[in-house]
Amino acid sequence: MTPRDRLGEALVGAGFCVAAAAMLLLRPPGGFPVAPALLCFVLLVLATRVRFDTAFGITVGTQLAFVPLAFALPVALVPVAVVAALVISRLPEVLGGRAHPSRLLLMVGNSWFALGPVAVFVAAGVEPRDAGSWLLLLALAAQFVVDFSVSALRNWIARGVNPAAQLHDSWVYAIDAVLSGIAIVIAEDIHAQPLAALAVIPALGIVAMLARERQDHLQSLLDLSTAYHGTALLLGDVVEADDCYTGHHCQGVVSLTADVAAELSLGAEQRRNLEFAALLHDVGKIAIPKEILNKPGKLDPQEWAVMKTHVLEGQKMLDRVGGFMTDVGVIVRSHHERWDGGGYPDGLAGEEIPIESRIIACCDAWNAMVTDRPYRRALAHETAMAELEANAGTQFDPRVTAALLRLMAETVTPSPAGMSVEKAEVNVVPSAVPTALAS
């Protein structure tokens, strides 16, 4: 741990020890039935080992066993028992060499969630089994507030994370609230029927089984995604080996399209597809004869017809890869369509064109204008920006063009001589430009 980590853990751990000791002094524990308490303690150890995925992230089903434990033990002993259960649950990693023994000290700070409800019951002078519904709800709320507050303080000390920024993780308390409703039914019978605590075992078993299956499924998806990414990079290398300019051009378009996608708040799946399509949008040029691809002069109508087939060839290649690369192929096919319907190969117009294709078209054009081509020198940035603006609403999506121009305006400033000067390094490179600049 870093010095700040150690400071945070020391403060949080020391605070827990002081608070737990105060609970014991304020409400000294008396005698209690050992069997139900021991059974709930073992269940808490097991529950902390069951991690499961949700739509929002990973959580642990400790609430299923924590609530019955709070009913089975004298309330002031609950924090001590929680620390002991968390330490025991982590012992397999330590004994197996997968975690350093010092990690066990973190379990003290992780046990703060037990102090909120205990403080409520101690202040009220009642044990959980004698509390009414409103007091139980107050104890649950105290658990969430104390746990979040200490966690936020811990992260702020250790990593400087603003507590407000940690609110997005508060979804876990909704799951804990749902589990608490199940746990309270079991907890109310824990003294009369200690074996009632065993009812949580089937639930934990099912959750553990589903969690394992989900993890295996996610790993399979990750492996598949890695394979797709490797295939895309390989194709990108093939493009670059076949034609150095086209390869560098495609790589440059990737970073620029990512910035525009962020500016337009595209979703994660759209950004993924856009990244692959930007990298591979000219992969079909592998099939174009070099004498056409590198011709220094203007293409004749027959040569231009051959050149335009590169989008169809690119889609065919990506269709053969399969999976979501098929969607990427659709984007590649349409990246030379025009907003006014005058593009190729399908003559799509406006919103008919995939948004990812519209982004590539605009970024592609910018890159083509600001880099040297076989038939002309690169344009000044100011000239290129003016050209984009002039073609917004005809060749390019106006909204995409505006987003790109905003990004370029933040990156480029005019020099005293009227030439554009870059504020920072910009990795830009396209190919579907206004008439005289079309790739």
C-alpha positions as CSV (number, residue, x, y, z in Angstrom):
1,M,0.0,0.0,0.0
2,T,1.1,3.6,-0.6
3,P,1.6,5.9,2.4
4,R,-1.8,7.5,1.7
5,D,-3.4,4.0,1.7
6,R,-1.8,3.2,5.0
7,L,-3.0,6.5,6.5
8,G,-6.5,5.9,5.3
9,E,-6.6,2.4,6.6
10,A,-5.1,3.4,9.9
11,L,-7.7,6.1,10.5
12,V,-10.6,4.0,9.4
13,G,-9.4,1.0,11.4
14,A,-8.7,3.0,14.5
15,G,-12.1,4.7,14.3
16,F,-13.8,1.3,14.0
17,C,-12.0,-0.1,17.1
18,V,-12.9,3.0,19.1
19,A,-16.6,2.9,18.0
20,A,-16.9,-0.9,18.6
21,A,-15.4,-0.5,22.1
22,A,-17.8,2.3,22.8
23,M,-20.7,0.0,21.8
24,L,-19.5,-2.7,24.2
25,L,-19.1,-0.2,27.1
26,L,-22.5,1.4,26.5
27,R,-24.3,-2.0,26.2
28,P,-22.3,-4.8,27.8
29,P,-23.3,-8.2,26.3
30,G,-25.1,-10.7,28.5
31,G,-25.6,-14.4,27.9
32,F,-26.9,-15.7,24.6
33,P,-27.7,-19.0,22.8
34,V,-24.5,-20.1,21.2
35,A,-25.9,-22.5,18.6
36,P,-27.8,-19.9,16.5
37,A,-25.0,-17.3,16.8
38,L,-22.4,-19.8,15.7
39,L,-24.5,-21.0,12.8
40,C,-25.1,-17.4,11.6
41,F,-21.4,-16.6,12.0
42,V,-20.5,-19.5,9.7
43,L,-23.1,-18.4,7.2
44,L,-21.6,-14.9,7.2
45,V,-18.2,-16.4,6.4
46,L,-19.7,-18.3,3.5
47,A,-21.8,-15.4,2.3
48,T,-18.7,-13.1,2.0
49,R,-17.2,-15.7,-0.3
50,V,-20.1,-15.4,-2.8
51,R,-19.5,-12.6,-5.2
52,F,-22.0,-12.1,-8.0
53,D,-22.4,-9.8,-10.9
54,T,-25.3,-7.4,-11.5
55,A,-26.1,-5.1,-14.3
56,F,-24.2,-2.4,-12.4
57,G,-21.1,-4.2,-11.1
58,I,-20.0,-6.8,-8.6
59,T,-21.4,-7.2,-5.1
60,V,-21.4,-9.7,-2.2
61,G,-24.5,-11.3,-0.5
62,T,-23.4,-10.6,3.1
63,Q,-26.7,-9.1,4.0
64,L,-28.4,-12.5,3.9
65,A,-26.3,-13.6,6.8
66,F,-25.5,-10.3,8.6
67,V,-29.1,-9.6,9.5
68,P,-29.7,-13.0,11.1
69,L,-26.3,-12.6,13.0
70,A,-27.5,-9.3,14.3
71,F,-30.6,-11.0,15.7
72,A,-28.6,-14.0,17.1
73,L,-25.9,-12.1,19.0
74,P,-26.1,-9.4,21.7
75,V,-26.0,-6.3,19.6
76,A,-22.7,-4.9,20.9
77,L,-20.9,-8.1,19.9
78,V,-22.0,-7.9,16.2
79,P,-19.2,-5.6,15.0
80,V,-16.5,-7.9,16.6
81,A,-18.1,-10.9,15.0
82,V,-18.3,-9.2,11.6
83,V,-14.5,-8.5,11.7
84,A,-13.8,-12.1,12.6
85,A,-16.0,-13.4,9.8
86,L,-14.4,-11.2,7.2
87,V,-10.9,-12.1,8.3
88,I,-11.7,-15.9,8.2
89,S,-13.3,-15.5,4.8
90,R,-10.0,-14.0,3.4
91,L,-7.7,-16.6,4.9
92,P,-7.8,-19.0,1.9
93,E,-6.2,-16.3,-0.3
94,V,-3.6,-15.5,2.3
95,L,-2.8,-19.2,3.0
96,G,-2.7,-19.9,-0.7
97,G,-0.2,-17.1,-1.3
98,R,-2.6,-15.1,-3.4
99,A,-2.8,-12.2,-1.0
100,H,-0.3,-10.7,1.5
101,P,-1.2,-11.2,5.2
102,S,-1.4,-7.5,5.7
103,R,-4.5,-7.5,3.6
104,L,-6.3,-9.0,6.5
105,L,-6.0,-5.7,8.3
106,L,-8.3,-4.1,5.7
107,M,-11.1,-6.2,7.0
108,V,-11.4,-4.0,10.1
109,G,-12.2,-1.0,7.9
110,N,-14.5,-3.1,5.7
111,S,-16.6,-3.9,8.8
112,W,-17.9,-0.4,9.3
113,F,-21.3,-1.3,7.8
114,A,-22.1,-3.2,11.0
115,L,-21.7,-0.2,13.2
116,G,-24.5,1.9,11.8
117,P,-27.4,-0.4,12.8
118,V,-25.6,-1.4,16.1
119,A,-25.4,2.3,17.1
120,V,-29.2,2.7,16.4
121,F,-30.1,-0.3,18.6
122,V,-27.7,0.8,21.4
123,A,-29.1,4.3,21.3
124,A,-32.6,2.9,21.5
125,G,-31.7,0.5,24.2
126,V,-33.2,-2.5,22.5
127,E,-32.0,-5.7,20.8
128,P,-32.9,-6.1,17.1
129,R,-35.4,-8.9,17.8
130,D,-37.4,-6.5,20.1
131,A,-37.3,-3.6,17.6
132,G,-40.3,-2.5,15.6
133,S,-40.5,-2.0,11.9
134,W,-39.6,1.7,12.0
135,L,-36.5,1.1,14.1
136,L,-35.4,-1.7,11.8
137,L,-35.8,0.6,8.8
138,L,-33.8,3.3,10.6
139,A,-31.1,0.7,11.4
140,L,-30.9,-0.3,7.7
141,A,-30.6,3.4,6.7
142,A,-27.9,3.9,9.2
143,Q,-26.0,0.9,7.9
144,F,-26.0,2.4,4.4
145,V,-25.2,6.0,5.4
146,V,-22.3,4.9,7.7
147,D,-20.9,2.4,5.2
148,F,-21.0,4.9,2.3
149,S,-19.5,7.8,4.4
150,V,-16.6,5.7,5.7
151,S,-15.9,4.3,2.2
152,A,-16.0,7.7,0.7
153,L,-13.6,9.0,3.4
154,R,-11.3,6.1,2.9
155,N,-11.1,6.7,-0.9
156,W,-10.7,10.4,-0.4
157,I,-7.7,10.0,1.9
158,A,-6.1,7.2,-0.1
159,R,-6.7,8.3,-3.6
160,G,-8.1,11.8,-3.5
161,V,-11.4,10.7,-5.0
162,N,-14.2,13.3,-4.5
163,P,-17.0,11.7,-2.3
164,A,-19.6,13.0,-4.7
165,A,-17.9,11.1,-7.5
166,Q,-18.4,7.9,-5.6
167,L,-22.2,8.1,-5.6
168,H,-22.4,6.1,-8.8
169,D,-21.5,3.1,-6.8
170,S,-24.4,3.5,-4.4
171,W,-26.5,1.1,-6.5
172,V,-25.2,-1.7,-4.2
173,Y,-27.4,-0.5,-1.4
174,A,-30.5,-1.2,-3.4
175,I,-29.5,-4.9,-3.7
176,D,-28.6,-4.9,0.0
177,A,-32.1,-3.6,0.8
178,V,-33.7,-6.3,-1.2
179,L,-31.6,-9.0,0.5
180,S,-32.5,-7.5,3.9
181,G,-36.1,-8.1,3.3
182,I,-35.4,-11.8,2.8
183,A,-33.0,-12.0,5.7
184,I,-35.4,-10.4,8.2
185,V,-37.9,-13.2,7.7
186,I,-35.2,-15.7,8.6
187,A,-33.8,-13.6,11.5
188,E,-37.1,-13.2,13.3
189,D,-37.3,-17.0,13.9
190,I,-33.6,-17.5,14.6
191,H,-34.0,-18.1,18.4
192,A,-37.0,-20.3,18.2
193,Q,-35.8,-22.1,15.1
194,P,-32.0,-21.9,14.8
195,L,-32.0,-24.1,11.7
196,A,-34.1,-21.5,9.9
197,A,-30.7,-19.8,9.2
198,L,-29.9,-22.7,6.9
199,A,-32.6,-21.4,4.5
200,V,-30.0,-18.9,3.1
201,I,-27.7,-21.7,1.9
202,P,-29.7,-22.7,-1.2
203,A,-30.0,-19.1,-2.1
204,L,-26.2,-18.6,-1.7
205,G,-25.6,-21.8,-3.7
206,I,-27.8,-20.7,-6.6
207,V,-26.2,-17.3,-6.6
208,A,-22.7,-18.8,-6.5
209,M,-23.5,-21.1,-9.4
210,L,-25.0,-18.3,-11.5
211,A,-22.1,-16.1,-10.7
212,R,-19.7,-18.7,-11.9
213,E,-21.6,-19.3,-15.1
214,R,-21.7,-15.5,-15.7
215,Q,-18.0,-15.2,-15.1
216,D,-17.3,-18.0,-17.5
217,H,-19.6,-16.3,-20.0
218,L,-17.9,-13.0,-19.6
219,Q,-14.5,-14.6,-20.0
220,S,-15.7,-16.2,-23.2
221,L,-16.9,-12.8,-24.4
222,L,-13.6,-11.2,-23.4
223,D,-11.7,-13.9,-25.3
224,L,-13.9,-13.4,-28.3
225,S,-13.5,-9.6,-28.2
226,T,-9.7,-10.0,-27.9
227,A,-9.8,-12.3,-31.0
228,Y,-11.8,-9.7,-32.9
229,H,-9.5,-7.0,-31.9
230,G,-6.5,-9.0,-32.9
231,T,-8.1,-9.7,-36.3
232,A,-8.7,-6.0,-36.8
233,L,-5.2,-5.1,-35.9
234,L,-3.9,-7.8,-38.2
235,L,-6.0,-6.5,-41.1
236,G,-4.8,-3.0,-40.2
237,D,-1.2,-4.2,-40.5
238,V,-2.0,-5.9,-43.8
239,V,-3.4,-2.6,-45.1
240,E,-0.3,-0.7,-43.9
241,A,2.0,-3.2,-45.5
242,D,0.1,-3.1,-48.7
243,D,0.0,0.7,-48.8
244,C,1.9,2.8,-46.2
245,Y,-0.2,5.9,-46.7
246,T,-3.5,4.1,-46.3
247,G,-2.4,2.4,-43.2
248,H,-1.2,5.6,-41.5
249,H,-4.3,7.3,-42.7
250,C,-6.6,4.7,-41.1
251,Q,-4.7,4.8,-37.8
252,G,-5.0,8.6,-37.7
253,V,-8.8,8.5,-38.3
254,V,-9.3,6.2,-35.3
255,S,-8.3,8.7,-32.6
256,L,-10.2,11.6,-34.2
257,T,-13.4,9.6,-34.6
258,A,-13.1,8.6,-30.9
259,D,-13.0,12.3,-29.9
260,V,-16.0,13.1,-32.1
261,A,-17.9,10.1,-30.6
262,A,-17.3,11.3,-27.1
263,E,-18.4,14.8,-28.2
264,L,-21.7,13.4,-29.5
265,S,-22.1,11.1,-26.4
266,L,-22.3,7.8,-28.4
267,G,-23.0,4.6,-26.4
268,A,-20.3,2.0,-25.6
269,E,-21.3,-0.4,-28.4
270,Q,-21.4,2.4,-31.0
271,R,-18.0,3.6,-29.9
272,R,-16.6,0.0,-30.2
273,N,-18.0,-0.5,-33.7
274,L,-16.8,3.0,-34.7
275,E,-13.2,2.3,-33.5
276,F,-13.0,-0.9,-35.5
277,A,-14.7,0.7,-38.6
278,A,-12.3,3.7,-38.4
279,L,-9.3,1.4,-38.3
280,L,-10.6,-0.7,-41.2
281,H,-12.6,1.7,-43.2
282,D,-10.2,1.4,-46.2
283,V,-9.4,-2.3,-45.8
284,G,-11.1,-2.9,-49.1
285,K,-8.4,-0.9,-50.9
286,I,-6.2,-4.1,-50.7
287,A,-8.3,-5.3,-53.6
288,I,-7.7,-2.1,-55.7
289,P,-4.9,-2.3,-58.3
290,K,-1.9,-0.2,-57.2
291,E,-1.8,1.7,-60.5
292,I,-5.2,3.1,-59.6
293,L,-4.7,3.5,-55.9
294,N,-1.4,5.5,-56.3
295,K,-2.2,7.3,-59.6
296,P,-0.8,10.8,-59.2
297,G,-3.4,12.3,-61.6
298,K,-7.1,12.4,-61.8
299,L,-8.9,9.0,-62.2
300,D,-10.8,8.4,-65.4
301,P,-14.5,7.2,-65.1
302,Q,-13.5,3.5,-65.4
303,E,-10.8,3.8,-62.8
304,W,-13.1,5.7,-60.5
305,A,-15.7,3.0,-60.7
306,V,-13.1,0.4,-59.7
307,M,-11.9,2.7,-56.8
308,K,-15.5,2.9,-55.4
309,T,-15.7,-0.9,-55.1
310,H,-13.3,-0.7,-52.1
311,V,-16.2,-0.1,-49.7
312,L,-18.0,-3.3,-50.9
313,E,-14.7,-5.3,-50.8
314,G,-14.2,-4.1,-47.2
315,Q,-17.6,-5.2,-46.1
316,K,-17.1,-8.6,-47.7
317,M,-13.9,-9.1,-45.7
318,L,-15.5,-8.1,-42.4
319,D,-18.6,-10.3,-43.1
320,R,-16.2,-13.2,-43.3
321,V,-14.8,-12.5,-39.9
322,G,-18.4,-12.6,-38.5
323,G,-19.8,-11.6,-35.1
324,F,-20.1,-7.9,-34.5
325,M,-17.6,-7.3,-37.3
326,T,-20.6,-7.7,-39.6
327,D,-22.0,-4.5,-38.1
328,V,-18.6,-2.9,-38.6
329,G,-18.8,-4.0,-42.2
330,V,-22.1,-2.1,-42.7
331,I,-20.4,1.1,-41.3
332,V,-17.4,0.6,-43.6
333,R,-19.8,0.1,-46.6
334,S,-21.5,3.4,-45.9
335,H,-18.6,5.7,-45.0
336,H,-18.6,7.3,-48.5
337,E,-22.4,8.1,-48.5
338,R,-23.3,11.8,-48.5
339,W,-25.8,13.6,-46.3
340,D,-27.6,14.8,-49.5
341,G,-27.8,11.3,-51.0
342,G,-25.1,11.8,-53.6
343,G,-22.6,9.3,-52.2
344,Y,-21.9,5.7,-52.9
345,P,-22.5,2.7,-53.0
346,D,-26.2,2.9,-52.1
347,G,-27.1,6.6,-52.4
348,L,-28.3,6.8,-48.7
349,A,-29.2,10.2,-47.3
350,G,-29.4,11.9,-43.9
351,E,-30.3,9.7,-41.0
352,E,-30.4,6.6,-43.3
353,I,-26.6,6.6,-43.1
354,P,-25.3,5.0,-39.9
355,I,-24.1,7.7,-37.5
356,E,-20.7,5.9,-37.2
357,S,-20.3,6.1,-41.0
358,R,-21.2,9.8,-40.9
359,I,-18.5,10.4,-38.3
360,I,-15.9,8.5,-40.3
361,A,-16.8,10.4,-43.5
362,C,-16.3,13.8,-41.8
363,C,-13.1,12.8,-40.0
364,D,-11.9,11.0,-43.1
365,A,-12.3,14.2,-45.1
366,W,-10.5,16.3,-42.5
367,N,-7.5,13.9,-42.6
368,A,-7.4,13.8,-46.4
369,M,-7.3,17.6,-46.5
370,V,-4.6,18.2,-43.9
371,T,-2.2,15.5,-45.2
372,D,-0.2,15.3,-48.4
373,R,-1.8,13.1,-51.1
374,P,-0.2,11.7,-54.4
375,Y,-1.9,14.4,-56.4
376,R,-1.7,17.5,-54.1
377,R,-0.1,19.1,-51.0
378,A,-1.8,19.3,-47.6
379,L,-4.2,22.2,-47.0
380,A,-3.8,24.6,-44.1
381,H,-6.0,23.8,-41.1
382,E,-8.0,27.0,-41.5
383,T,-8.7,26.1,-45.2
384,A,-9.7,22.6,-44.2
385,M,-12.1,23.9,-41.5
386,A,-13.7,26.3,-44.0
387,E,-14.1,23.5,-46.5
388,L,-15.8,21.3,-43.9
389,E,-18.1,24.0,-42.9
390,A,-19.0,24.8,-46.5
391,N,-20.0,21.2,-47.1
392,A,-22.0,20.7,-43.9
393,G,-25.6,19.8,-44.9
394,T,-24.6,18.6,-48.3
395,Q,-21.7,16.1,-48.1
396,F,-21.5,15.9,-44.3
397,D,-23.9,15.6,-41.3
398,P,-24.2,19.1,-39.9
399,R,-24.2,17.9,-36.3
400,V,-21.1,15.7,-36.8
401,T,-19.4,18.6,-38.7
402,A,-20.1,21.0,-35.9
403,A,-18.7,18.5,-33.3
404,L,-15.5,18.1,-35.3
405,L,-15.1,21.8,-35.9
406,R,-15.4,22.4,-32.2
407,L,-12.6,19.9,-31.5
408,M,-10.4,21.4,-34.2
409,A,-11.1,25.0,-32.9
410,E,-9.8,23.9,-29.5
411,T,-6.7,22.3,-31.1
412,V,-5.7,24.8,-33.7
413,T,-5.2,28.6,-33.4
414,P,-4.4,31.0,-36.3
415,S,-0.8,32.3,-36.4
416,P,0.0,36.0,-37.0
417,A,0.7,35.2,-40.6
418,G,-2.8,33.6,-41.0
419,M,-1.5,30.1,-41.1
420,S,-2.9,27.5,-38.7
421,V,-0.7,26.4,-35.8
422,E,-1.4,23.3,-33.7
423,K,-1.7,23.8,-29.9
424,A,-1.1,20.1,-29.3
425,E,-0.3,17.0,-31.3
426,V,-3.4,15.9,-33.3
427,N,-3.5,12.4,-34.8
428,V,-5.7,13.1,-37.8
429,V,-5.8,11.4,-41.2
430,P,-9.4,10.8,-43.7
431,S,-10.4,10.1,-47.3
432,A,-14.0,11.1,-48.3
433,V,-13.5,14.8,-49.0
434,P,-15.2,17.5,-51.1
435,T,-15.2,16.9,-54.8
436,A,-11.7,17.9,-55.7
437,L,-10.3,16.1,-52.6
438,A,-12.2,12.8,-52.8
439,S,-10.0,9.8,-52.1
